[in-house]
């Protein structure tokens, strides 16, 4: 009888610590859920919106603004705290399971199954849903504590990230791999699958993410496609070049294309010529502004290295109210130019206008001439006329014409190559590339360009 009472008392005494461990584990799971809810809320908070709330004087918004300005570091800290709570709770449950079922597979399976279900529901689903549904309310409430934890435990999280990068093969992430664009890209893809965003919107969002990894060299108009004018040319010649090329801004060069002196604007030329014409008409004298050198009217050019990230370049161009910048290569020469429209095309795609038409690759005319697209391969043009054309350096008819001219072809430019007389026709696209080339056979052969005096006065970059 006394032995039975002793055994019962021992069992009761052993059950009390197990109950305390389970209560402690439950508290840690709830704490992990709160941390997960805060994590989800901060991930959905916009720094701009947080700054606006702070200006309005909303309670907790000031702390939220500080946290949102360095959200990656605080998210890493929250991840560390959540893992600490979950793993500690799992350890406590394992101790209770071992005490109840003795050490073995039964205790391990009970612990794994119970904590998986509890963590998924209490930490993974419920709190995260609440955090995203009420992101700003949750974030403002938790921001002061998160800010304090960031000061107290931030160095520990940074140290652990450093250790993790040291043992990870390859190059690690300085701020940790826990908050990346990949996660946001996947969320956008999921939103498209659920019909929240359209396919075109998803593509534009992905393009915005890609801007940070894109450099100026990848979006620039290369120097071989630039249209430029020499500084000693007159405003009359510049106006003719503006009208023929279709551009509203043209770089002004000195001795060579690597010596860009400034940028000439069409509106400046028109304003000067019209003003001079009005004054000459009032004074009954001949207008003289047409003979003014373009160097007197050009504006200052802005230069950027070809390795400049496009997102930073866009911000600088917006701040400086500049629509065109000159890209400089690693040797200090002119690599090309970038306009705001070039950067915009990286987001929304190719920009065309109502004058752009889709032409057939080959169109035979009644007079025996052939109109071909500028993108037609040189080999195909040679087969049409039964001649051998040089295709070792260029691949398209437009490139062949540019090679013969020694510069970028603009409408009306002419050249003769291997007995074929080629005339550049209309332009297409925002960059005003040559759309089609009129080709006819000539009796005499030769590779010497033949241009009118007016065309010789127009200068385009090679």
Secondary structure, DSSP 8 states (H G I E B T S, - for coil): -HHHHHHHHHHHHHHHHHHHHHHHHHHHHHHHHHHHHHHHHHHT--HHHHHHHHHTT-TTHHHHHHHHHTHHHHHHHHHHHHHHHHHHHHHHHHHHHHHHH-SSHHHHHHHHHHHHHHIIIIIIIHHHHHHHHTHHHHHHHHHHHHHHHHHHHHHHHHHHHHHHHHHSSS---TT-SSS-HHHHHHHHHHHHHTTSS-HHHHHHHHHHHHHTT-BHHHHSEEGGG--EEETTSBHHHHHHHHHHH--SEEEEESSSTT-EEEEEEHHHHHHHHHHHHHHHHHHTS---GGGSBGGGT-B---EEETT-BHHHHHHHHHHHT-SEEEEE-TTSSEEEEEEHHHHHHHHH-----TT-----SEEE-TTS-EEEETTSBHHHHHHHHT-----SS--BHHHHHHHHHTS---TT-EEEETTEEEEE--EETTTTEE-EEEEEE-SS--------HHHHT-----
